[in-house]
């Protein structure tokens, strides 16, 4: 009898493919659904704006949606993994791909209508400007 050899790398790849199919069927990309990966992000505040930096290497601008939903900044999209050519055979696949989403609660005092976003060199920069502080009006009345 010949020995059966267990190939851990092949098993890992097959398991990942099965999980991806499961997540797609379970509602990937739907509200409350599963996402395949979560990009890393930094959130910083300047005097003029709230700035969110999201690492999205390999993601094209047309594959990213930035929106404000219920007072939260939501960034979602997809990083494709092309398997058009069966060669080469991958032995290790560690880079994440597939659908992603991040949600950032916005503080009071920001102007969601003025949000802007740029994607350069794999870094998404989303800028949400702050509203100008209201100066209280001063009213004077001479009482006679």
VMD Tcl script that builds the backbone (N, CA, C; Angstrom):
set m [mol new atoms 432]
animate dup $m
set s [atomselect $m all]
$s set {name element resname resid chain x y z} {
  {N N UNK 1 A 0.810 -1.181 0.000}
  {CA C UNK 1 A 0.000 0.000 0.000}
  {C C UNK 1 A 0.853 1.243 0.000}
  {N N UNK 2 A 0.496 2.189 -0.849}
  {CA C UNK 2 A 1.246 3.443 -0.925}
  {C C UNK 2 A 0.795 4.424 0.141}
  {N N UNK 3 A 1.714 5.251 0.501}
  {CA C UNK 3 A 1.400 6.269 1.503}
  {C C UNK 3 A 0.584 7.388 0.861}
  {N N UNK 4 A -0.384 7.859 1.566}
  {CA C UNK 4 A -1.163 9.012 1.131}
  {C C UNK 4 A -0.541 10.239 1.776}
  {N N UNK 5 A -0.238 11.233 0.953}
  {CA C UNK 5 A 0.412 12.427 1.480}
  {C C UNK 5 A -0.605 13.554 1.571}
  {N N UNK 6 A -0.703 14.160 2.731}
  {CA C UNK 6 A -1.617 15.272 2.951}
  {C C UNK 6 A -0.890 16.552 2.602}
  {N N UNK 7 A -1.434 17.315 1.706}
  {CA C UNK 7 A -0.816 18.554 1.245}
  {C C UNK 7 A -1.494 19.730 1.943}
  {N N UNK 8 A -0.856 20.252 2.964}
  {CA C UNK 8 A -1.450 21.328 3.763}
  {C C UNK 8 A -1.711 22.574 2.934}
  {N N UNK 9 A -0.817 22.914 2.005}
  {CA C UNK 9 A -1.003 24.121 1.204}
  {C C UNK 9 A -2.212 23.975 0.280}
  {N N UNK 10 A -2.354 22.800 -0.306}
  {CA C UNK 10 A -3.504 22.573 -1.184}
  {C C UNK 10 A -4.800 22.611 -0.384}
  {N N UNK 11 A -4.785 21.988 0.793}
  {CA C UNK 11 A -5.970 21.996 1.654}
  {C C UNK 11 A -6.341 23.426 2.026}
  {N N UNK 12 A -5.342 24.249 2.369}
  {CA C UNK 12 A -5.597 25.639 2.751}
  {C C UNK 12 A -6.241 26.392 1.599}
  {N N UNK 13 A -5.742 26.213 0.397}
  {CA C UNK 13 A -6.308 26.886 -0.771}
  {C C UNK 13 A -7.730 26.442 -1.059}
  {N N UNK 14 A -7.963 25.127 -0.972}
  {CA C UNK 14 A -9.309 24.610 -1.211}
  {C C UNK 14 A -10.278 25.100 -0.133}
  {N N UNK 15 A -9.821 25.127 1.110}
  {CA C UNK 15 A -10.668 25.599 2.209}
  {C C UNK 15 A -11.038 27.064 2.002}
  {N N UNK 16 A -10.067 27.881 1.607}
  {CA C UNK 16 A -10.329 29.310 1.371}
  {C C UNK 16 A -11.359 29.481 0.261}
  {N N UNK 17 A -11.222 28.729 -0.826}
  {CA C UNK 17 A -12.188 28.812 -1.932}
  {C C UNK 17 A -13.584 28.438 -1.459}
  {N N UNK 18 A -13.694 27.387 -0.642}
  {CA C UNK 18 A -15.000 26.972 -0.133}
  {C C UNK 18 A -15.595 28.039 0.776}
  {N N UNK 19 A -14.769 28.657 1.612}
  {CA C UNK 19 A -15.251 29.720 2.488}
  {C C UNK 19 A -15.706 30.927 1.680}
  {N N UNK 20 A -14.970 31.269 0.628}
  {CA C UNK 20 A -15.363 32.391 -0.217}
  {C C UNK 20 A -16.721 32.129 -0.858}
  {N N UNK 21 A -16.916 30.921 -1.374}
  {CA C UNK 21 A -18.212 30.579 -1.971}
  {C C UNK 21 A -19.323 30.648 -0.930}
  {N N UNK 22 A -19.042 30.138 0.273}
  {CA C UNK 22 A -20.027 30.181 1.350}
  {C C UNK 22 A -20.402 31.620 1.682}
  {N N UNK 23 A -19.394 32.486 1.824}
  {CA C UNK 23 A -19.664 33.875 2.168}
  {C C UNK 23 A -20.436 34.587 1.063}
  {N N UNK 24 A -20.119 34.293 -0.188}
  {CA C UNK 24 A -20.862 34.885 -1.296}
  {C C UNK 24 A -22.330 34.474 -1.235}
  {N N UNK 25 A -22.572 33.209 -0.974}
  {CA C UNK 25 A -23.944 32.713 -0.910}
  {C C UNK 25 A -24.660 33.206 0.347}
  {N N UNK 26 A -23.912 33.521 1.398}
  {CA C UNK 26 A -24.519 33.950 2.657}
  {C C UNK 26 A -24.832 35.441 2.676}
  {N N UNK 27 A -24.600 36.137 1.581}
  {CA C UNK 27 A -24.977 37.544 1.539}
  {C C UNK 27 A -23.817 38.499 1.579}
  {N N UNK 28 A -22.694 38.102 1.046}
  {CA C UNK 28 A -21.535 38.981 1.002}
  {C C UNK 28 A -21.906 40.268 0.292}
  {N N UNK 29 A -21.532 41.373 0.884}
  {CA C UNK 29 A -21.802 42.660 0.289}
  {C C UNK 29 A -23.180 43.202 0.635}
  {N N UNK 30 A -23.970 42.455 1.346}
  {CA C UNK 30 A -25.295 42.909 1.740}
  {C C UNK 30 A -25.203 43.514 3.138}
  {N N UNK 31 A -26.116 44.425 3.471}
  {CA C UNK 31 A -26.103 44.942 4.844}
  {C C UNK 31 A -26.235 43.778 5.824}
  {N N UNK 32 A -25.324 43.713 6.766}
  {CA C UNK 32 A -25.343 42.620 7.729}
  {C C UNK 32 A -24.676 41.368 7.193}
  {N N UNK 33 A -24.235 41.388 5.920}
  {CA C UNK 33 A -23.600 40.222 5.320}
  {C C UNK 33 A -22.126 40.160 5.673}
  {N N UNK 34 A -21.466 39.131 5.197}
  {CA C UNK 34 A -20.061 38.916 5.507}
  {C C UNK 34 A -19.171 39.554 4.450}
  {N N UNK 35 A -17.991 39.956 4.841}
  {CA C UNK 35 A -17.000 40.489 3.924}
  {C C UNK 35 A -15.744 39.644 4.059}
  {N N UNK 36 A -14.976 39.576 2.979}
  {CA C UNK 36 A -13.828 38.681 2.958}
  {C C UNK 36 A -12.587 39.259 3.626}
  {N N UNK 37 A -12.497 40.578 3.692}
  {CA C UNK 37 A -11.333 41.161 4.342}
  {C C UNK 37 A -11.669 42.561 4.813}
  {N N UNK 38 A -10.838 43.057 5.705}
  {CA C UNK 38 A -11.029 44.392 6.262}
  {C C UNK 38 A -9.746 45.180 6.060}
  {N N UNK 39 A -9.791 46.223 5.225}
  {CA C UNK 39 A -8.578 47.004 5.018}
  {C C UNK 39 A -8.218 47.810 6.270}
  {N N UNK 40 A -6.923 48.054 6.436}
  {CA C UNK 40 A -6.433 48.831 7.570}
  {C C UNK 40 A -6.717 50.308 7.336}
  {N N UNK 41 A -6.947 51.046 8.423}
  {CA C UNK 41 A -7.303 52.456 8.289}
  {C C UNK 41 A -6.748 53.270 9.447}
  {N N UNK 42 A -6.549 54.556 9.194}
  {CA C UNK 42 A -6.205 55.545 10.205}
  {C C UNK 42 A -7.248 56.653 10.112}
  {N N UNK 43 A -7.623 57.218 11.242}
  {CA C UNK 43 A -8.545 58.354 11.277}
  {C C UNK 43 A -7.851 59.465 12.034}
  {N N UNK 44 A -7.788 60.646 11.421}
  {CA C UNK 44 A -7.144 61.777 12.068}
  {C C UNK 44 A -8.007 63.013 11.915}
  {N N UNK 45 A -7.756 63.968 12.765}
  {CA C UNK 45 A -8.544 65.192 12.743}
  {C C UNK 45 A -7.615 66.390 12.647}
  {N N UNK 46 A -7.929 67.272 11.720}
  {CA C UNK 46 A -7.208 68.532 11.600}
  {C C UNK 46 A -8.155 69.644 12.043}
  {N N UNK 47 A -7.692 70.864 12.004}
  {CA C UNK 47 A -8.547 71.985 12.382}
  {C C UNK 47 A -9.701 72.147 11.400}
  {N N UNK 48 A -9.495 71.721 10.144}
  {CA C UNK 48 A -10.508 71.922 9.113}
  {C C UNK 48 A -11.346 70.687 8.794}
  {N N UNK 49 A -10.855 69.481 9.111}
  {CA C UNK 49 A -11.562 68.287 8.620}
  {C C UNK 49 A -11.226 67.045 9.429}
  {N N UNK 50 A -12.064 66.043 9.221}
  {CA C UNK 50 A -11.792 64.685 9.679}
  {C C UNK 50 A -11.255 63.951 8.455}
  {N N UNK 51 A -10.122 63.279 8.601}
  {CA C UNK 51 A -9.486 62.607 7.465}
  {C C UNK 51 A -9.372 61.116 7.784}
  {N N UNK 52 A -9.840 60.291 6.841}
  {CA C UNK 52 A -9.772 58.836 6.991}
  {C C UNK 52 A -8.856 58.303 5.891}
  {N N UNK 53 A -7.828 57.565 6.283}
  {CA C UNK 53 A -6.882 56.961 5.345}
  {C C UNK 53 A -7.104 55.456 5.369}
  {N N UNK 54 A -7.370 54.864 4.205}
  {CA C UNK 54 A -7.652 53.436 4.124}
  {C C UNK 54 A -6.686 52.806 3.128}
  {N N UNK 55 A -5.977 51.752 3.547}
  {CA C UNK 55 A -5.047 51.049 2.659}
  {C C UNK 55 A -5.820 50.134 1.720}
  {N N UNK 56 A -5.730 50.412 0.412}
  {CA C UNK 56 A -6.426 49.609 -0.589}
  {C C UNK 56 A -5.511 49.254 -1.759}
  {N N UNK 57 A -4.370 48.606 -1.511}
  {CA C UNK 57 A -3.494 48.255 -2.626}
  {C C UNK 57 A -4.197 47.295 -3.582}
  {N N UNK 58 A -4.028 47.530 -4.862}
  {CA C UNK 58 A -4.616 46.658 -5.865}
  {C C UNK 58 A -6.073 46.931 -6.156}
  {N N UNK 59 A -6.626 47.982 -5.574}
  {CA C UNK 59 A -8.026 48.336 -5.805}
  {C C UNK 59 A -8.077 49.555 -6.713}
  {N N UNK 60 A -8.858 49.462 -7.785}
  {CA C UNK 60 A -9.022 50.579 -8.711}
  {C C UNK 60 A -10.089 51.531 -8.175}
  {N N UNK 61 A -9.993 52.785 -8.570}
  {CA C UNK 61 A -10.927 53.807 -8.089}
  {C C UNK 61 A -12.375 53.424 -8.355}
  {N N UNK 62 A -12.670 52.818 -9.481}
  {CA C UNK 62 A -14.035 52.441 -9.809}
  {C C UNK 62 A -14.575 51.294 -8.981}
  {N N UNK 63 A -13.741 50.691 -8.144}
  {CA C UNK 63 A -14.158 49.553 -7.316}
  {C C UNK 63 A -14.403 49.955 -5.868}
  {N N UNK 64 A -14.460 51.281 -5.601}
  {CA C UNK 64 A -14.632 51.778 -4.243}
  {C C UNK 64 A -15.844 52.703 -4.191}
  {N N UNK 65 A -16.668 52.520 -3.166}
  {CA C UNK 65 A -17.822 53.386 -2.934}
  {C C UNK 65 A -17.646 54.026 -1.566}
  {N N UNK 66 A -17.760 55.355 -1.521}
  {CA C UNK 66 A -17.688 56.097 -0.268}
  {C C UNK 66 A -19.030 56.797 -0.097}
  {N N UNK 67 A -19.676 56.566 1.047}
  {CA C UNK 67 A -20.965 57.201 1.282}
  {C C UNK 67 A -21.150 57.471 2.768}
  {N N UNK 68 A -22.099 58.350 3.064}
  {CA C UNK 68 A -22.453 58.622 4.448}
  {C C UNK 68 A -23.834 58.040 4.666}
  {N N UNK 69 A -23.912 57.120 5.644}
  {CA C UNK 69 A -25.153 56.412 5.947}
  {C C UNK 69 A -25.428 56.538 7.440}
  {N N UNK 70 A -26.556 57.128 7.789}
  {CA C UNK 70 A -26.965 57.257 9.194}
  {C C UNK 70 A -25.870 57.840 10.083}
  {N N UNK 71 A -25.198 58.883 9.608}
  {CA C UNK 71 A -24.166 59.540 10.406}
  {C C UNK 71 A -22.836 58.822 10.444}
  {N N UNK 72 A -22.674 57.773 9.637}
  {CA C UNK 72 A -21.409 57.044 9.553}
  {C C UNK 72 A -20.812 57.199 8.163}
  {N N UNK 73 A -19.492 57.236 8.102}
  {CA C UNK 73 A -18.789 57.178 6.826}
  {C C UNK 73 A -18.594 55.713 6.498}
  {N N UNK 74 A -19.052 55.282 5.330}
  {CA C UNK 74 A -18.951 53.883 4.923}
  {C C UNK 74 A -18.092 53.796 3.670}
  {N N UNK 75 A -17.082 52.946 3.712}
  {CA C UNK 75 A -16.209 52.688 2.561}
  {C C UNK 75 A -16.363 51.210 2.238}
  {N N UNK 76 A -16.758 50.919 1.005}
  {CA C UNK 76 A -16.906 49.513 0.612}
  {C C UNK 76 A -16.475 49.346 -0.833}
  {N N UNK 77 A -16.179 48.113 -1.174}
  {CA C UNK 77 A -15.754 47.822 -2.539}
  {C C UNK 77 A -15.267 46.393 -2.652}
  {N N UNK 78 A -14.396 46.204 -3.636}
  {CA C UNK 78 A -13.905 44.852 -3.880}
  {C C UNK 78 A -12.516 44.909 -4.497}
  {N N UNK 79 A -11.666 43.994 -4.044}
  {CA C UNK 79 A -10.356 43.802 -4.672}
  {C C UNK 79 A -10.414 42.449 -5.362}
  {N N UNK 80 A -10.374 42.450 -6.696}
  {CA C UNK 80 A -10.528 41.190 -7.428}
  {C C UNK 80 A -9.273 40.318 -7.347}
  {N N UNK 81 A -9.492 39.043 -7.503}
  {CA C UNK 81 A -8.396 38.086 -7.618}
  {C C UNK 81 A -8.643 37.321 -8.902}
  {N N UNK 82 A -7.806 37.554 -9.882}
  {CA C UNK 82 A -8.030 36.977 -11.203}
  {C C UNK 82 A -7.429 35.580 -11.288}
  {N N UNK 83 A -8.260 34.642 -11.704}
  {CA C UNK 83 A -7.794 33.270 -11.915}
  {C C UNK 83 A -8.102 32.846 -13.343}
  {N N UNK 84 A -7.966 33.774 -14.267}
  {CA C UNK 84 A -8.282 33.480 -15.658}
  {C C UNK 84 A -7.365 32.408 -16.227}
  {N N UNK 85 A -6.110 32.497 -15.888}
  {CA C UNK 85 A -5.122 31.549 -16.395}
  {C C UNK 85 A -4.850 30.501 -15.319}
  {N N UNK 86 A -5.020 29.212 -15.605}
  {CA C UNK 86 A -4.785 28.199 -14.579}
  {C C UNK 86 A -3.314 28.101 -14.171}
  {N N UNK 87 A -2.441 28.658 -14.959}
  {CA C UNK 87 A -1.018 28.670 -14.613}
  {C C UNK 87 A -0.647 30.062 -14.168}
  {N N UNK 88 A 0.145 30.294 -13.218}
  {CA C UNK 88 A 0.790 29.294 -12.380}
  {C C UNK 88 A -0.164 28.767 -11.321}
  {N N UNK 89 A 0.179 27.628 -10.770}
  {CA C UNK 89 A -0.597 27.072 -9.667}
  {C C UNK 89 A -0.115 27.748 -8.387}
  {N N UNK 90 A -1.013 28.396 -7.679}
  {CA C UNK 90 A -0.636 29.078 -6.441}
  {C C UNK 90 A -0.383 28.045 -5.350}
  {N N UNK 91 A 0.693 28.247 -4.607}
  {CA C UNK 91 A 1.012 27.384 -3.470}
  {C C UNK 91 A 0.623 28.070 -2.161}
  {N N UNK 92 A 0.700 29.382 -2.148}
  {CA C UNK 92 A 0.324 30.164 -0.974}
  {C C UNK 92 A -0.448 31.380 -1.465}
  {N N UNK 93 A -1.602 31.633 -0.869}
  {CA C UNK 93 A -2.367 32.844 -1.170}
  {C C UNK 93 A -2.649 33.503 0.171}
  {N N UNK 94 A -1.907 34.562 0.475}
  {CA C UNK 94 A -2.075 35.249 1.746}
  {C C UNK 94 A -2.675 36.639 1.579}
  {N N UNK 95 A -2.515 37.236 0.404}
  {CA C UNK 95 A -3.059 38.573 0.193}
  {C C UNK 95 A -4.572 38.487 0.092}
  {N N UNK 96 A -5.238 39.297 0.861}
  {CA C UNK 96 A -6.695 39.275 0.893}
  {C C UNK 96 A -7.275 39.854 -0.393}
  {N N UNK 97 A -8.421 39.328 -0.772}
  {CA C UNK 97 A -9.138 39.827 -1.936}
  {C C UNK 97 A -10.622 39.559 -1.729}
  {N N UNK 98 A -11.410 40.151 -2.573}
  {CA C UNK 98 A -12.859 40.001 -2.448}
  {C C UNK 98 A -13.479 41.275 -1.917}
  {N N UNK 99 A -14.708 41.159 -1.437}
  {CA C UNK 99 A -15.460 42.313 -0.957}
  {C C UNK 99 A -14.913 42.788 0.389}
  {N N UNK 100 A -14.996 44.107 0.621}
  {CA C UNK 100 A -14.589 44.692 1.890}
  {C C UNK 100 A -15.537 45.818 2.251}
  {N N UNK 101 A -15.563 46.156 3.523}
  {CA C UNK 101 A -16.336 47.302 3.995}
  {C C UNK 101 A -15.770 47.781 5.318}
  {N N UNK 102 A -15.768 49.090 5.496}
  {CA C UNK 102 A -15.400 49.713 6.766}
  {C C UNK 102 A -16.431 50.777 7.080}
  {N N UNK 103 A -16.744 50.940 8.355}
  {CA C UNK 103 A -17.715 51.943 8.802}
  {C C UNK 103 A -17.067 52.757 9.919}
  {N N UNK 104 A -17.132 54.095 9.769}
  {CA C UNK 104 A -16.534 54.996 10.743}
  {C C UNK 104 A -17.601 55.964 11.235}
  {N N UNK 105 A -17.899 55.984 12.525}
  {CA C UNK 105 A -18.879 56.950 13.033}
  {C C UNK 105 A -18.322 58.368 12.907}
  {N N UNK 106 A -19.158 59.281 12.452}
  {CA C UNK 106 A -18.739 60.669 12.289}
  {C C UNK 106 A -19.151 61.487 13.504}
  {N N UNK 107 A -18.272 62.348 13.968}
  {CA C UNK 107 A -18.636 63.191 15.108}
  {C C UNK 107 A -19.588 64.302 14.668}
  {N N UNK 108 A -20.227 64.908 15.642}
  {CA C UNK 108 A -21.071 66.065 15.342}
  {C C UNK 108 A -20.174 67.197 14.844}
  {N N UNK 109 A -20.709 68.030 14.009}
  {CA C UNK 109 A -19.952 69.184 13.544}
  {C C UNK 109 A -19.215 68.980 12.237}
  {N N UNK 110 A -19.434 67.854 11.554}
  {CA C UNK 110 A -18.813 67.670 10.249}
  {C C UNK 110 A -19.858 67.901 9.157}
  {N N UNK 111 A -19.383 68.241 7.973}
  {CA C UNK 111 A -20.260 68.518 6.844}
  {C C UNK 111 A -20.224 67.344 5.879}
  {N N UNK 112 A -21.151 66.415 6.043}
  {CA C UNK 112 A -21.187 65.216 5.208}
  {C C UNK 112 A -21.403 65.520 3.744}
  {N N UNK 113 A -22.052 66.627 3.442}
  {CA C UNK 113 A -22.304 66.981 2.046}
  {C C UNK 113 A -21.019 67.398 1.332}
  {N N UNK 114 A -19.995 67.768 2.078}
  {CA C UNK 114 A -18.752 68.230 1.469}
  {C C UNK 114 A -17.665 67.174 1.405}
  {N N UNK 115 A -18.008 65.904 1.591}
  {CA C UNK 115 A -17.011 64.838 1.614}
  {C C UNK 115 A -16.312 64.723 0.254}
  {N N UNK 116 A -15.011 64.441 0.294}
  {CA C UNK 116 A -14.244 64.215 -0.934}
  {C C UNK 116 A -13.327 63.017 -0.712}
  {N N UNK 117 A -12.964 62.344 -1.807}
  {CA C UNK 117 A -12.121 61.153 -1.692}
  {C C UNK 117 A -11.189 61.054 -2.888}
  {N N UNK 118 A -9.962 60.604 -2.629}
  {CA C UNK 118 A -8.998 60.336 -3.691}
  {C C UNK 118 A -8.335 58.996 -3.398}
  {N N UNK 119 A -7.962 58.294 -4.459}
  {CA C UNK 119 A -7.257 57.016 -4.333}
  {C C UNK 119 A -5.982 57.121 -5.139}
  {N N UNK 120 A -4.838 57.119 -4.425}
  {CA C UNK 120 A -3.530 57.219 -5.071}
  {C C UNK 120 A -2.573 56.225 -4.445}
  {N N UNK 121 A -1.902 55.478 -5.304}
  {CA C UNK 121 A -0.872 54.530 -4.852}
  {C C UNK 121 A -1.390 53.599 -3.756}
  {N N UNK 122 A -2.650 53.155 -3.885}
  {CA C UNK 122 A -3.207 52.201 -2.949}
  {C C UNK 122 A -3.677 52.789 -1.636}
  {N N UNK 123 A -3.688 54.123 -1.518}
  {CA C UNK 123 A -4.146 54.767 -0.297}
  {C C UNK 123 A -5.358 55.636 -0.608}
  {N N UNK 124 A -6.491 55.281 -0.002}
  {CA C UNK 124 A -7.708 56.070 -0.137}
  {C C UNK 124 A -7.697 57.139 0.939}
  {N N UNK 125 A -7.868 58.393 0.531}
  {CA C UNK 125 A -7.936 59.508 1.470}
  {C C UNK 125 A -9.326 60.112 1.370}
  {N N UNK 126 A -10.083 60.017 2.458}
  {CA C UNK 126 A -11.423 60.581 2.508}
  {C C UNK 126 A -11.383 61.767 3.466}
  {N N UNK 127 A -11.828 62.923 2.978}
  {CA C UNK 127 A -11.824 64.136 3.778}
  {C C UNK 127 A -13.258 64.592 4.006}
  {N N UNK 128 A -13.623 64.720 5.266}
  {CA C UNK 128 A -14.953 65.209 5.640}
  {C C UNK 128 A -14.739 66.545 6.343}
  {N N UNK 129 A -15.082 67.653 5.671}
  {CA C UNK 129 A -14.817 68.962 6.280}
  {C C UNK 129 A -15.684 69.210 7.515}
  {N N UNK 130 A -15.139 70.040 8.397}
  {CA C UNK 130 A -15.904 70.460 9.570}
  {C C UNK 130 A -16.768 71.657 9.176}
  {N N UNK 131 A -17.887 71.785 9.838}
  {CA C UNK 131 A -18.727 72.972 9.632}
  {C C UNK 131 A -18.054 74.152 10.308}
  {N N UNK 132 A -18.251 75.314 9.711}
  {CA C UNK 132 A -17.722 76.521 10.339}
  {C C UNK 132 A -18.452 76.740 11.658}
  {N N UNK 133 A -17.724 77.069 12.690}
  {CA C UNK 133 A -18.398 77.284 13.969}
  {C C UNK 133 A -19.344 78.478 13.865}
  {N N UNK 134 A -20.493 78.302 14.460}
  {CA C UNK 134 A -21.476 79.384 14.440}
  {C C UNK 134 A -21.079 80.421 15.468}
  {N N UNK 135 A -21.060 81.646 15.022}
  {CA C UNK 135 A -20.811 82.729 15.973}
  {C C UNK 135 A -22.163 83.210 16.463}
  {N N UNK 136 A -22.335 83.257 17.740}
  {CA C UNK 136 A -23.626 83.685 18.241}
  {C C UNK 136 A -23.909 85.124 17.828}
  {N N UNK 137 A -25.109 85.333 17.392}
  {CA C UNK 137 A -25.505 86.692 17.021}
  {C C UNK 137 A -25.711 87.506 18.290}
  {N N UNK 138 A -25.409 88.742 18.177}
  {CA C UNK 138 A -25.591 89.622 19.333}
  {C C UNK 138 A -26.721 90.586 19.015}
  {N N UNK 139 A -27.641 90.609 19.897}
  {CA C UNK 139 A -28.783 91.504 19.713}
  {C C UNK 139 A -28.798 92.471 20.890}
  {N N UNK 140 A -29.024 93.688 20.542}
  {CA C UNK 140 A -29.125 94.726 21.582}
  {C C UNK 140 A -30.480 95.393 21.485}
  {N N UNK 141 A -31.002 95.711 22.607}
  {CA C UNK 141 A -32.299 96.370 22.648}
  {C C UNK 141 A -32.245 97.445 23.712}
  {N N UNK 142 A -32.586 98.627 23.334}
  {CA C UNK 142 A -32.630 99.718 24.306}
  {C C UNK 142 A -34.052 99.773 24.835}
  {N N UNK 143 A -34.175 99.627 26.116}
  {CA C UNK 143 A -35.493 99.632 26.765}
  {C C UNK 143 A -35.818 101.068 27.166}
  {N N UNK 144 A -36.987 101.511 26.774}
  {CA C UNK 144 A -37.392 102.877 27.116}
  {C C UNK 144 A -38.481 102.863 28.126}
}
mol reanalyze $m
mol bondsrecalc $m
mol representation Tube
mol addrep $m
